[in-house]
Amino acid sequence: MFDSCHAVAIVAAVSLYEGAVQWRMLLEVAATGALAAVANTSLALVAVLTLVADLRAGVLLAAVAGVLLLAYRRYGSLRQRHHHLEQLYEFTRTVTRSPEVDKTVRALLERASSLLRADTAELLLDDPGGGTARLVRLAGGPGAALETLPADRPGPLFEVPDGVAVVPPRPIADEQVRVEAARRGLRDAVVAVLPGAGGPLGALLAGNRLGDVSTFDTEDAKLLEALANQASVALEKAWLIDRLRLEATERTAQALHDPLTGLGNRRCFLEELAGAIAARPAGGLAVLLLDLDRFKEVNDTLGHQAGDRLLVEVAERLVAATTGGGMVARLGGDEFTVLVRDAGGPDGAVRLAERLLAALAGPVRLREIDIQVAASVGIACWPEHGGDPDLLLQRADVAMYLAKSRHTGIDLYTEAYDPSSPDRLALVGELRAAIDAGALTVSYQPKLEVASGRIVGAEALARWLHPTCGAVLPDVFIPIAEHTGLIAPLTRLVLIDALLACRRWRAGGLDLGVAVNLSARGLLAAGLVEDVTDLLASAALPASALTLEITEGQVMTDSEQAVAVLERLHDLGVHLAVDDFGTGYASLGYLRELPVDEVKIDKAFVLGMTSNPADAAIVQAAVTLGHSLGLRVVAEGVEDGETLRRLTTMGCDLVQGYHTGRPMPSEELLGLALRTADRVASDRR
């Protein structure tokens, strides 16, 4: 019993001195001491009895005692190795469960400190990316805080020759190593290299052996070397996992962002919109879809690099103008979207759209040219216009195309203009039936020649009186026809009626012309020139009796093919007019290349010219520009005498609007034209 208590007391004293109480070790020593006491007592009794019986047996007893001593020492060594293997295995399990680099570093330093009973453990770790190495230090044993320092210079302590672990002698003889050790507060140390496939990954140091009873030896060096080898594999695996995670993160970011502008892309926008809808904000949401005007012209004229610079500038302006947690994304091409939280309903969304257009209005300088940026904006609001991200974006797209076609700049989604709404789908079939049955009618709005005061022509306008819905506006059924392939038969129906009406007018004694609108699809439809030629021949009219009106944007849809068709029509003798002049793509240089005979100033400017000096200036500039190019100038939207007077002063050639006559049947227009001619003749007499 005395031996057991003595052994336990010694182990306890050593443990307390070293700063860590090893309860498991105390129990093991106590148990071992008790067994040793019993064994020693038994052996002593056997030895006494044997010697009493025969003194010559002492030689045999000495041999047996030697064997037992060697076996005990061997057992102790194997037990210690087993303990070391357990700790190495536990380290491997730890880093396998947590393959992050930082966790692996902590586990390595704590295991080195515990395994070698060292107060300090340090890891010099090279940067796998080629950057600055770092030194991670653990002082105070497992559980202590880690200290990370840059390590531009590893110092002589970490210079391990031939990659073999070394134990500097104690006291340290090398002057440089001794100075370095003193600077780091190290009394003794053992250092091992962390081998890697492409060269050393760094070095591992354990220092300040706990207690004064021993220092590090070659066995400790081998043990640290084994730990360093396992750590190397774990660290390389952790670095690989970190690199793969980083690459995955970068790929995810690339999948969600536009590489040119850095904005979110369609997928990112829809995910953000879905999250915003799920939050159900009290102030609602708004989706704004912007499509740039003239972007194709910039690309075709200045090149794609200039186009990319324009897109980047637009993105920056939109982000700067979007406040309050809004998100800007690029869907592709020249389309951008803005998500607005707590939009304040449709009115608030419209105010933001106006702010965005104002932000885009400033010129962008590209290749020494100032480009004016304009856009069309469509708006769809949650919950008013839908509760699904894809649906809201689709409806914002419908509104955007409506704004572009009507040249309003901004439009809210309206179901009546949505070709995919149930009501519109029903109208498609009914419109097709109405065209086949000839149920659509054509009205004619007179064109007045300003200089003579005579009616010299009329614009043909399709009208649809639905049997149950009443009059369907052209803004409703014309887009339906364009999106469903019905525009070609509709255009043919209007052309036939218009040419027959023109023949009746001429038979009635008036040399009037007639104008028909062409859509973008109608202009590019196969066989258009042949159809026009045949219809003119059937009506027995010269080609000059017909004027075909196109918008600037229609020509830009496919400029090469469109210009080719226009040239063929012009060679035929048909007059060509640019409708809604001033709202689209035309520039002086481009307009000069088109084979057109007249331009029609958009009614939005004409309606405001008596109250808005800017509109009046635009109208005057359009008149001057048209005349400089040798073109007739027509003003739409003339609704009062003052507007007509001012247009007369400006030198406008033709006017059209409610002041000169509303759309009417062809017979009424003939009567109005005759009365106007008689009045003019009477006034001259």
C-alpha positions as CSV (number, residue, x, y, z in Angstrom):
1,M,0.0,0.0,0.0
2,F,2.8,2.3,0.8
3,D,4.2,1.8,-2.8
4,S,0.9,2.7,-4.4
5,C,0.4,5.8,-2.3
6,H,4.0,6.8,-3.0
7,A,3.6,6.4,-6.8
8,V,0.3,8.2,-6.8
9,A,1.7,11.1,-4.8
10,I,4.7,11.4,-7.2
11,V,2.4,11.4,-10.3
12,A,0.1,14.0,-8.7
13,A,3.0,16.2,-7.8
14,V,4.4,16.1,-11.3
15,S,1.0,16.7,-12.9
16,L,0.3,19.7,-10.6
17,Y,3.7,21.1,-11.4
18,E,3.2,20.7,-15.1
19,G,-0.2,22.6,-14.9
20,A,-2.5,19.8,-15.9
21,V,-4.1,17.1,-13.7
22,Q,-4.3,13.8,-15.6
23,W,-7.0,11.9,-13.8
24,R,-6.8,8.9,-16.1
25,M,-3.1,8.7,-15.5
26,L,-3.6,8.9,-11.7
27,L,-6.1,6.0,-11.8
28,E,-3.9,3.9,-14.0
29,V,-0.8,4.5,-11.8
30,A,-2.8,3.7,-8.6
31,A,-4.1,0.5,-10.1
32,T,-0.7,-0.4,-11.5
33,G,0.9,0.4,-8.1
34,A,-1.5,-1.8,-6.3
35,L,-0.9,-4.7,-8.7
36,A,2.8,-4.2,-8.4
37,A,2.7,-4.2,-4.6
38,V,0.8,-7.5,-4.6
39,A,3.1,-9.0,-7.2
40,N,6.3,-7.8,-5.4
41,T,5.0,-9.1,-2.1
42,S,4.2,-12.5,-3.6
43,L,7.6,-12.7,-5.4
44,A,9.4,-11.7,-2.2
45,L,7.6,-14.5,-0.2
46,V,8.4,-17.0,-3.0
47,A,12.1,-15.8,-3.0
48,V,12.4,-16.1,0.8
49,L,10.9,-19.6,0.8
50,T,13.1,-20.7,-2.1
51,L,16.3,-19.4,-0.5
52,V,15.4,-21.0,2.8
53,A,15.0,-24.3,1.0
54,D,18.2,-23.9,-1.1
55,L,20.6,-21.0,-1.3
56,R,21.7,-22.1,-4.7
57,A,18.3,-21.1,-6.1
58,G,19.3,-17.4,-5.7
59,V,20.9,-17.5,-9.2
60,L,17.7,-18.7,-10.7
61,L,15.7,-16.1,-8.9
62,A,18.1,-13.4,-10.1
63,A,17.6,-14.5,-13.7
64,V,13.8,-14.6,-13.3
65,A,13.9,-11.0,-11.8
66,G,15.9,-9.7,-14.8
67,V,13.5,-11.2,-17.3
68,L,10.6,-9.7,-15.4
69,L,12.3,-6.3,-15.3
70,L,13.0,-6.3,-19.1
71,A,9.4,-7.4,-19.8
72,Y,8.0,-4.7,-17.6
73,R,10.1,-2.0,-19.4
74,R,9.0,-3.5,-22.7
75,Y,5.4,-3.3,-21.7
76,G,5.8,0.3,-20.6
77,S,7.3,1.2,-24.0
78,L,4.6,-0.6,-25.9
79,R,1.9,1.0,-23.8
80,Q,3.4,4.5,-24.4
81,R,3.5,3.8,-28.2
82,H,-0.1,2.6,-28.1
83,H,-1.0,5.8,-26.3
84,H,0.7,7.8,-29.0
85,L,-1.0,5.9,-31.8
86,E,-4.4,6.5,-30.1
87,Q,-3.7,10.2,-30.1
88,L,-2.6,10.2,-33.8
89,Y,-5.7,8.2,-34.7
90,E,-7.9,10.7,-32.7
91,F,-6.2,13.6,-34.6
92,T,-7.0,11.9,-37.9
93,R,-10.6,11.4,-36.9
94,T,-10.9,15.0,-35.8
95,V,-9.6,16.6,-39.1
96,T,-11.6,14.1,-41.2
97,R,-14.8,15.3,-39.5
98,S,-13.9,19.0,-39.9
99,P,-11.9,19.4,-43.1
100,E,-11.7,23.2,-42.9
101,V,-8.1,24.6,-42.8
102,D,-8.6,26.7,-39.7
103,K,-10.0,23.8,-37.7
104,T,-7.3,21.5,-39.0
105,V,-4.6,24.0,-37.8
106,R,-6.1,24.2,-34.3
107,A,-6.5,20.5,-34.0
108,L,-2.9,20.0,-35.1
109,L,-1.4,22.5,-32.6
110,E,-3.6,21.2,-29.7
111,R,-2.6,17.6,-30.5
112,A,1.1,18.5,-30.8
113,S,0.9,20.3,-27.5
114,S,-0.8,17.4,-25.8
115,L,1.1,14.6,-27.4
116,L,4.5,16.0,-26.6
117,R,3.5,17.6,-23.3
118,A,4.6,21.0,-24.7
119,D,3.4,24.4,-23.4
120,T,3.8,26.0,-26.9
121,A,3.1,24.8,-30.4
122,E,3.7,26.7,-33.5
123,L,2.9,26.1,-37.2
124,L,4.7,27.9,-40.0
125,L,2.3,27.5,-43.0
126,D,3.0,28.5,-46.5
127,D,0.3,30.1,-48.6
128,P,-0.8,27.5,-51.3
129,G,-1.7,30.5,-53.5
130,G,1.8,31.9,-53.4
131,G,1.1,34.7,-50.9
132,T,2.7,35.5,-47.6
133,A,3.3,32.7,-45.2
134,R,1.7,32.9,-41.7
135,L,2.8,31.7,-38.3
136,V,0.1,30.3,-36.0
137,R,1.0,30.0,-32.3
138,L,-0.7,28.2,-29.5
139,A,0.7,29.1,-26.0
140,G,-0.7,27.6,-22.8
141,G,-1.8,24.2,-24.0
142,P,-5.1,22.9,-25.6
143,G,-8.0,25.3,-25.3
144,A,-5.8,28.5,-25.4
145,A,-6.4,31.2,-28.0
146,L,-4.5,31.0,-31.3
147,E,-2.3,33.9,-32.4
148,T,-1.7,34.4,-36.1
149,L,1.2,36.4,-37.3
150,P,2.7,37.1,-40.8
151,A,5.9,35.2,-41.4
152,D,7.9,36.9,-44.1
153,R,11.0,35.1,-42.6
154,P,10.7,31.7,-41.0
155,G,13.8,32.1,-38.8
156,P,16.5,29.6,-38.0
157,L,14.3,27.5,-35.6
158,F,12.3,26.3,-38.6
159,E,15.3,25.5,-40.8
160,V,15.1,21.7,-40.8
161,P,17.8,20.0,-42.9
162,D,16.9,17.2,-45.2
163,G,13.3,17.3,-44.1
164,V,14.1,15.2,-40.9
165,A,12.7,16.3,-37.5
166,V,15.3,17.7,-35.2
167,V,15.7,18.5,-31.6
168,P,18.1,21.4,-30.8
169,P,20.3,20.3,-27.9
170,R,19.6,21.8,-24.4
171,P,21.2,24.1,-23.7
172,I,21.1,25.3,-27.4
173,A,24.6,25.7,-28.8
174,D,23.9,27.5,-32.1
175,E,24.0,31.3,-31.5
176,Q,21.4,32.2,-34.1
177,V,19.0,29.4,-32.9
178,R,19.5,30.4,-29.2
179,V,18.7,34.1,-30.0
180,E,15.7,33.1,-32.0
181,A,14.5,30.7,-29.2
182,A,15.0,33.4,-26.5
183,R,13.1,35.9,-28.6
184,R,10.2,33.5,-28.8
185,G,10.4,32.5,-25.1
186,L,11.5,28.9,-25.9
187,R,13.7,26.9,-23.5
188,D,13.7,23.8,-25.8
189,A,12.0,22.7,-28.9
190,V,11.5,20.0,-31.5
191,V,10.8,20.8,-35.2
192,A,9.4,18.7,-38.0
193,V,8.7,19.5,-41.7
194,L,5.2,19.2,-43.2
195,P,5.9,17.4,-46.5
196,G,3.8,18.0,-49.5
197,A,3.4,16.7,-53.0
198,G,4.9,19.8,-54.5
199,G,7.4,20.6,-51.7
200,P,7.2,21.4,-48.0
201,L,3.9,22.9,-46.8
202,G,5.6,24.4,-43.7
203,A,7.0,23.4,-40.4
204,L,5.6,22.3,-37.0
205,L,7.3,23.2,-33.7
206,A,6.6,22.0,-30.2
207,G,8.4,23.9,-27.4
208,N,8.8,24.4,-23.7
209,R,8.4,20.8,-22.4
210,L,6.2,20.9,-19.3
211,G,8.2,20.3,-16.1
212,D,11.9,20.2,-15.6
213,V,12.2,16.5,-15.3
214,S,12.8,15.9,-19.0
215,T,13.3,17.6,-22.4
216,F,12.5,16.5,-26.0
217,D,14.4,13.5,-27.4
218,T,14.7,11.6,-30.7
219,E,11.5,9.7,-29.9
220,D,9.7,12.9,-29.6
221,A,11.1,14.0,-32.9
222,K,9.8,10.8,-34.6
223,L,6.4,11.3,-33.0
224,L,6.2,14.9,-34.2
225,E,7.3,13.8,-37.6
226,A,4.5,11.2,-37.7
227,L,2.0,13.9,-36.7
228,A,3.4,16.3,-39.3
229,N,3.0,13.7,-42.0
230,Q,-0.7,13.1,-41.1
231,A,-1.2,16.9,-40.8
232,S,0.2,17.4,-44.3
233,V,-2.4,15.1,-45.8
234,A,-5.2,16.7,-43.8
235,L,-4.1,20.2,-44.8
236,E,-3.8,19.4,-48.5
237,K,-7.2,17.9,-48.4
238,A,-8.6,21.0,-46.5
239,W,-7.0,23.3,-49.1
240,L,-8.5,21.3,-51.9
241,I,-11.9,21.4,-50.3
242,D,-11.6,25.2,-49.8
243,R,-10.5,25.7,-53.4
244,L,-13.4,23.6,-54.7
245,R,-15.9,25.5,-52.5
246,L,-14.5,28.8,-53.7
247,E,-14.8,27.7,-57.3
248,A,-18.3,26.5,-56.7
249,T,-19.1,29.9,-55.1
250,E,-17.6,31.7,-58.0
251,R,-19.6,29.5,-60.5
252,T,-22.8,30.2,-58.6
253,A,-22.0,33.9,-58.6
254,Q,-21.4,33.8,-62.4
255,A,-24.6,31.9,-62.9
256,L,-26.5,34.6,-61.1
257,H,-24.8,37.7,-62.5
258,D,-24.3,39.4,-65.8
259,P,-20.5,39.4,-66.6
260,L,-20.6,42.7,-68.4
261,T,-22.4,45.0,-65.9
262,G,-22.0,42.9,-62.7
263,L,-25.8,43.2,-62.2
264,G,-27.9,40.2,-61.3
265,N,-29.3,38.3,-64.3
266,R,-32.7,36.9,-65.0
267,R,-32.3,33.9,-62.6
268,C,-31.0,36.1,-59.8
269,F,-33.9,38.6,-60.4
270,L,-36.6,36.0,-60.3
271,E,-35.1,34.4,-57.1
272,E,-35.0,37.9,-55.5
273,L,-38.5,38.6,-56.6
274,A,-39.8,35.3,-55.3
275,G,-38.3,36.1,-51.9
276,A,-39.8,39.5,-51.9
277,I,-43.2,38.1,-52.7
278,A,-42.9,35.6,-49.9
279,A,-42.2,38.4,-47.5
280,R,-45.6,40.0,-48.5
281,P,-44.6,43.6,-47.9
282,A,-47.4,45.9,-46.9
283,G,-46.4,48.5,-49.4
284,G,-46.5,46.1,-52.3
285,L,-43.9,45.4,-55.0
286,A,-43.3,46.7,-58.5
287,V,-41.4,45.2,-61.4
288,L,-40.1,47.7,-64.0
289,L,-38.8,46.4,-67.3
290,L,-36.8,48.8,-69.4
291,D,-35.9,48.4,-73.0
292,L,-33.4,50.9,-74.5
293,D,-34.3,52.8,-77.7
294,R,-31.7,53.1,-80.5
295,F,-29.4,50.4,-79.0
296,K,-29.3,48.4,-82.2
297,E,-28.4,51.6,-84.1
298,V,-25.5,52.2,-81.6
299,N,-24.2,48.6,-82.1
300,D,-24.5,48.8,-85.9
301,T,-23.0,52.2,-86.2
302,L,-20.3,52.4,-83.5
303,G,-19.6,48.7,-82.9
304,H,-20.3,46.2,-80.1
305,Q,-17.6,47.6,-77.8
306,A,-19.3,51.0,-77.8
307,G,-22.6,49.2,-77.2
308,D,-21.1,47.4,-74.2
309,R,-19.9,50.7,-72.8
310,L,-23.4,52.1,-73.2
311,L,-24.9,49.2,-71.3
312,V,-22.4,49.6,-68.5
313,E,-23.2,53.3,-68.2
314,V,-27.0,52.6,-68.2
315,A,-26.5,50.0,-65.5
316,E,-24.6,52.5,-63.3
317,R,-27.2,55.2,-63.8
318,L,-30.1,52.8,-63.0
319,V,-28.4,51.6,-59.8
320,A,-27.7,55.2,-58.7
321,A,-31.3,56.2,-59.3
322,T,-32.8,53.2,-57.6
323,T,-33.0,53.8,-53.8
324,G,-34.8,52.2,-50.9
325,G,-33.6,48.7,-51.3
326,G,-34.5,48.3,-55.0
327,M,-32.7,45.8,-57.1
328,V,-31.5,46.4,-60.7
329,A,-30.8,43.4,-63.0
330,R,-30.0,42.9,-66.7
331,L,-32.1,40.3,-68.4
332,G,-30.0,40.3,-71.6
333,G,-29.4,42.5,-74.6
334,D,-30.7,46.0,-73.8
335,E,-33.3,44.9,-71.3
336,F,-33.0,45.8,-67.6
337,T,-35.4,45.2,-64.7
338,V,-35.8,47.0,-61.4
339,L,-37.5,45.4,-58.4
340,V,-39.0,48.0,-56.0
341,R,-40.0,47.0,-52.5
342,D,-42.7,49.1,-50.8
343,A,-43.4,50.7,-54.1
344,G,-46.5,52.6,-52.9
345,G,-48.7,51.0,-55.6
346,P,-48.8,51.8,-59.3
347,D,-48.6,55.6,-58.8
348,G,-45.3,55.2,-56.8
349,A,-43.9,52.8,-59.5
350,V,-44.7,55.3,-62.2
351,R,-42.9,58.1,-60.2
352,L,-39.8,55.8,-60.0
353,A,-40.0,55.0,-63.7
354,E,-40.0,58.8,-64.4
355,R,-37.0,59.2,-62.2
356,L,-35.2,56.3,-64.0
357,L,-35.9,57.8,-67.4
358,A,-34.7,61.2,-66.2
359,A,-31.4,59.6,-65.0
360,L,-30.9,58.0,-68.5
361,A,-31.7,61.3,-70.3
362,G,-28.2,62.8,-70.1
363,P,-25.9,62.2,-73.0
364,V,-23.4,59.3,-73.1
365,R,-20.1,60.1,-75.0
366,L,-19.1,57.2,-77.2
367,R,-16.2,57.7,-79.7
368,E,-16.4,61.4,-79.5
369,I,-20.2,61.3,-80.1
370,D,-22.8,62.3,-77.6
371,I,-25.5,59.6,-77.6
372,Q,-28.9,60.5,-76.1
373,V,-30.3,57.5,-74.2
374,A,-34.0,56.8,-74.1
375,A,-36.0,53.8,-73.0
376,S,-39.5,52.4,-72.8
377,V,-40.6,51.2,-69.3
378,G,-43.3,48.6,-68.6
379,I,-44.6,48.2,-65.0
380,A,-46.4,45.3,-63.3
381,C,-47.3,45.5,-59.6
382,W,-47.8,42.9,-56.8
383,P,-50.4,42.1,-55.9
384,E,-52.5,44.1,-58.4
385,H,-51.1,42.3,-61.5
386,G,-50.2,38.9,-60.3
387,G,-48.6,36.9,-57.5
388,D,-46.0,34.8,-59.4
389,P,-42.5,36.0,-60.3
390,D,-42.6,34.8,-63.9
391,L,-46.1,36.2,-64.4
392,L,-45.2,39.6,-63.1
393,L,-42.1,39.8,-65.4
394,Q,-44.2,38.7,-68.4
395,R,-46.8,41.3,-67.7
396,A,-44.1,44.0,-67.2
397,D,-42.9,42.9,-70.7
398,V,-46.4,43.3,-72.1
399,A,-46.5,46.8,-70.6
400,M,-43.1,47.7,-72.0
401,Y,-44.0,46.7,-75.5
402,L,-47.2,48.8,-75.2
403,A,-45.1,51.8,-74.1
404,K,-42.8,51.3,-77.0
405,S,-45.6,50.9,-79.6
406,R,-47.5,53.9,-78.3
407,H,-44.4,56.0,-77.7
408,T,-45.6,56.8,-74.2
409,G,-42.3,56.1,-72.5
410,I,-44.0,54.4,-69.5
411,D,-47.0,52.1,-69.3
412,L,-48.7,50.1,-66.6
413,Y,-49.8,46.6,-67.3
414,T,-53.4,46.5,-68.5
415,E,-55.1,43.2,-69.2
416,A,-56.9,44.5,-72.2
417,Y,-53.5,44.8,-74.0
418,D,-52.2,41.4,-72.9
419,P,-52.2,38.9,-75.8
420,S,-52.0,36.0,-73.4
421,S,-54.9,37.1,-71.2
422,P,-58.1,34.9,-71.4
423,D,-60.1,37.8,-72.8
424,R,-57.5,38.5,-75.4
425,L,-57.3,34.8,-76.4
426,A,-61.0,34.8,-77.0
427,L,-60.6,38.0,-79.1
428,V,-58.1,36.3,-81.3
429,G,-60.6,33.8,-82.6
430,E,-63.3,36.4,-82.9
431,L,-60.9,38.8,-84.8
432,R,-60.0,36.0,-87.2
433,A,-63.7,35.3,-87.9
434,A,-64.4,39.0,-88.3
435,I,-61.6,39.4,-90.9
436,D,-62.7,36.3,-92.8
437,A,-66.3,37.5,-92.8
438,G,-65.3,41.1,-93.8
439,A,-67.0,42.4,-90.6
440,L,-64.3,45.0,-90.0
441,T,-64.9,48.4,-91.4
442,V,-62.6,51.2,-92.6
443,S,-63.0,54.8,-91.6
444,Y,-61.1,57.7,-93.2
445,Q,-59.7,60.8,-91.6
446,P,-59.2,63.7,-93.9
447,K,-55.8,65.4,-94.6
448,L,-56.0,69.1,-95.2
449,E,-53.5,71.0,-97.4
450,V,-52.5,74.1,-95.4
451,A,-51.6,76.3,-98.4
452,S,-54.8,75.7,-100.4
453,G,-57.2,74.8,-97.6
454,R,-58.4,71.8,-99.6
455,I,-58.7,68.1,-98.5
456,V,-56.2,66.3,-100.6
457,G,-56.3,62.8,-99.1
458,A,-57.3,60.7,-96.1
459,E,-55.8,58.1,-93.8
460,A,-57.5,54.7,-93.7
461,L,-58.2,53.5,-90.2
462,A,-59.6,50.0,-89.4
463,R,-62.6,49.8,-87.0
464,W,-64.1,46.7,-85.3
465,L,-67.7,46.8,-83.9
466,H,-67.8,43.6,-81.8
467,P,-71.4,42.1,-81.6
468,T,-71.3,41.9,-77.8
469,C,-68.4,44.1,-76.7
470,G,-69.2,47.0,-78.9
471,A,-66.4,49.1,-80.5
472,V,-63.0,47.5,-79.9
473,L,-60.2,50.1,-80.0
474,P,-57.5,49.7,-82.6
475,D,-54.9,49.8,-79.8
476,V,-56.5,46.5,-78.6
477,F,-57.0,44.5,-81.8
478,I,-54.0,45.8,-83.9
479,P,-51.5,44.3,-81.4
480,I,-53.5,41.1,-81.3
481,A,-53.2,40.9,-85.1
482,E,-49.5,41.6,-85.0
483,H,-48.8,38.9,-82.4
484,T,-51.0,36.2,-84.0
485,G,-50.2,36.5,-87.7
486,L,-53.5,38.2,-88.5
487,I,-51.8,41.4,-89.5
488,A,-51.3,40.3,-93.1
489,P,-54.9,39.6,-93.9
490,L,-56.0,42.6,-91.9
491,T,-53.6,44.9,-93.9
492,R,-54.9,43.4,-97.1
493,L,-58.5,44.0,-96.1
494,V,-57.7,47.7,-95.3
495,L,-55.8,48.1,-98.6
496,I,-58.6,46.7,-100.7
497,D,-61.2,49.0,-99.0
498,A,-58.9,52.0,-99.2
499,L,-58.1,51.6,-102.9
500,L,-61.8,51.1,-103.8
501,A,-62.7,54.2,-101.8
502,C,-60.0,56.2,-103.5
503,R,-61.3,55.1,-106.9
504,R,-64.8,56.2,-106.0
505,W,-63.5,59.6,-104.8
506,R,-61.7,60.1,-108.1
507,A,-64.8,59.0,-110.0
508,G,-66.7,61.7,-108.0
509,G,-64.4,64.4,-109.4
510,L,-61.8,64.7,-106.6
511,D,-58.1,63.7,-107.1
512,L,-57.6,62.4,-103.6
513,G,-55.0,60.0,-102.3
514,V,-55.3,57.5,-99.5
515,A,-52.8,56.4,-96.8
516,V,-52.6,53.0,-95.2
517,N,-50.5,52.1,-92.1
518,L,-48.0,49.2,-92.3
519,S,-46.9,47.3,-89.3
520,A,-43.3,46.0,-88.9
521,R,-44.5,42.5,-89.8
522,G,-46.6,43.8,-92.6
523,L,-43.6,45.6,-94.1
524,L,-41.4,42.5,-94.0
525,A,-44.2,40.1,-95.1
526,A,-43.3,38.0,-98.1
527,G,-45.1,39.2,-101.3
528,L,-46.0,42.7,-100.0
529,V,-44.8,44.5,-103.2
530,E,-46.6,42.0,-105.4
531,D,-49.8,42.3,-103.5
532,V,-49.7,46.1,-103.6
533,T,-49.0,45.9,-107.4
534,D,-52.0,43.6,-108.0
535,L,-54.4,45.6,-105.8
536,L,-53.5,48.9,-107.5
537,A,-54.1,47.2,-110.9
538,S,-57.5,45.8,-109.7
539,A,-58.6,49.2,-108.6
540,A,-57.2,50.8,-111.8
541,L,-55.3,53.4,-109.8
542,P,-51.8,54.8,-110.3
543,A,-49.3,53.9,-107.6
544,S,-49.0,57.6,-106.6
545,A,-52.6,57.5,-105.3
546,L,-51.4,55.3,-102.4
547,T,-49.2,56.3,-99.4
548,L,-47.9,53.7,-97.1
549,E,-47.1,54.9,-93.6
550,I,-44.3,53.2,-91.5
551,T,-42.8,54.1,-88.2
552,E,-39.0,54.7,-87.6
553,G,-38.9,51.6,-85.3
554,Q,-40.3,49.4,-88.0
555,V,-37.5,50.1,-90.3
556,M,-34.9,49.4,-87.6
557,T,-36.5,45.9,-86.9
558,D,-34.5,44.6,-89.9
559,S,-33.1,47.7,-91.5
560,E,-31.5,46.0,-94.6
561,Q,-34.6,44.1,-95.6
562,A,-36.9,47.0,-94.7
563,V,-35.0,49.5,-96.8
564,A,-34.9,47.0,-99.7
565,V,-38.7,46.6,-99.6
566,L,-39.2,50.4,-99.3
567,E,-37.0,51.0,-102.4
568,R,-39.1,48.5,-104.4
569,L,-42.3,50.3,-103.4
570,H,-40.8,53.6,-104.1
571,D,-39.7,52.4,-107.6
572,L,-43.2,51.3,-108.1
573,G,-44.4,54.9,-107.6
574,V,-46.0,54.4,-104.1
575,H,-45.6,57.3,-101.8
576,L,-43.9,56.5,-98.4
577,A,-44.3,58.4,-95.1
578,V,-42.5,58.1,-91.8
579,D,-45.2,58.1,-89.1
580,D,-44.8,59.4,-85.5
581,F,-41.7,61.3,-86.5
582,G,-39.6,62.5,-83.6
583,T,-40.3,59.6,-81.2
584,G,-38.1,56.8,-82.5
585,Y,-34.8,56.0,-84.1
586,A,-34.5,58.4,-87.0
587,S,-31.5,60.7,-87.3
588,L,-30.8,63.2,-90.0
589,G,-28.2,60.9,-91.7
590,Y,-30.4,57.8,-91.5
591,L,-33.6,59.6,-92.7
592,R,-31.7,60.9,-95.7
593,E,-31.0,57.4,-96.8
594,L,-34.7,56.2,-96.7
595,P,-36.7,56.5,-99.9
596,V,-39.6,58.4,-98.3
597,D,-41.7,61.3,-99.5
598,E,-43.2,62.7,-96.3
599,V,-42.8,62.8,-92.5
600,K,-45.7,62.9,-90.0
601,I,-45.0,64.7,-86.8
602,D,-46.2,62.7,-83.8
603,K,-49.5,64.1,-82.3
604,A,-48.0,64.1,-78.8
605,F,-45.9,67.2,-79.8
606,V,-48.7,68.8,-81.8
607,L,-51.2,68.5,-79.0
608,G,-48.9,70.3,-76.6
609,M,-47.4,73.0,-78.9
610,T,-49.8,75.8,-77.9
611,S,-49.0,75.3,-74.2
612,N,-45.5,73.9,-74.1
613,P,-42.7,75.9,-75.8
614,A,-40.5,72.8,-75.9
615,D,-43.1,70.9,-78.0
616,A,-43.5,74.0,-80.2
617,A,-39.7,74.0,-80.8
618,I,-39.7,70.3,-81.7
619,V,-42.5,70.8,-84.2
620,Q,-40.7,73.7,-85.8
621,A,-37.5,71.7,-85.9
622,A,-39.3,68.8,-87.6
623,V,-40.8,71.1,-90.2
624,T,-37.5,72.6,-91.0
625,L,-35.7,69.3,-91.1
626,G,-38.3,67.7,-93.4
627,H,-38.2,70.6,-95.8
628,S,-34.4,70.6,-95.8
629,L,-34.6,67.0,-97.0
630,G,-37.2,67.8,-99.6
631,L,-40.1,66.0,-97.8
632,R,-43.7,67.0,-97.2
633,V,-44.5,67.5,-93.5
634,V,-47.8,66.4,-92.0
635,A,-48.9,67.3,-88.5
636,E,-51.2,64.9,-86.7
637,G,-53.4,65.8,-83.7
638,V,-54.6,69.2,-84.9
639,E,-57.7,69.8,-82.7
640,D,-58.2,73.6,-82.6
641,G,-57.8,76.6,-84.8
642,E,-54.9,78.1,-82.9
643,T,-52.8,75.0,-83.5
644,L,-53.7,75.2,-87.2
645,R,-52.8,78.8,-87.3
646,R,-49.4,78.2,-85.7
647,L,-48.6,75.3,-88.0
648,T,-49.5,77.5,-91.0
649,T,-47.0,80.1,-89.7
650,M,-44.3,77.4,-89.4
651,G,-44.8,76.3,-93.0
652,C,-46.3,72.8,-92.3
653,D,-47.7,71.3,-95.6
654,L,-50.6,69.0,-94.4
655,V,-52.6,68.7,-91.2
656,Q,-54.8,66.0,-89.8
657,G,-56.9,65.9,-86.7
658,Y,-60.4,66.4,-85.2
659,H,-60.3,70.1,-86.2
660,T,-60.3,69.2,-89.9
661,G,-62.4,66.1,-89.5
662,R,-62.9,62.9,-87.4
663,P,-62.6,59.5,-89.0
664,M,-65.7,58.9,-91.1
665,P,-67.1,56.5,-93.8
666,S,-65.7,57.0,-97.3
667,E,-69.0,58.5,-98.6
668,E,-69.0,61.2,-95.9
669,L,-65.4,62.1,-96.6
670,L,-66.3,62.6,-100.3
671,G,-69.1,64.9,-99.3
672,L,-66.8,66.8,-96.9
673,A,-64.1,67.1,-99.5
674,L,-66.5,68.5,-102.1
675,R,-67.9,71.1,-99.7
676,T,-64.5,72.2,-98.7
677,A,-63.4,72.5,-102.3
678,D,-66.5,74.6,-103.1
679,R,-65.9,76.9,-100.1
680,V,-62.3,77.4,-101.1
681,A,-63.3,78.2,-104.7
682,S,-66.1,80.6,-103.4
683,D,-63.6,82.4,-101.1
684,R,-61.3,82.9,-104.0
685,R,-64.0,84.5,-106.1
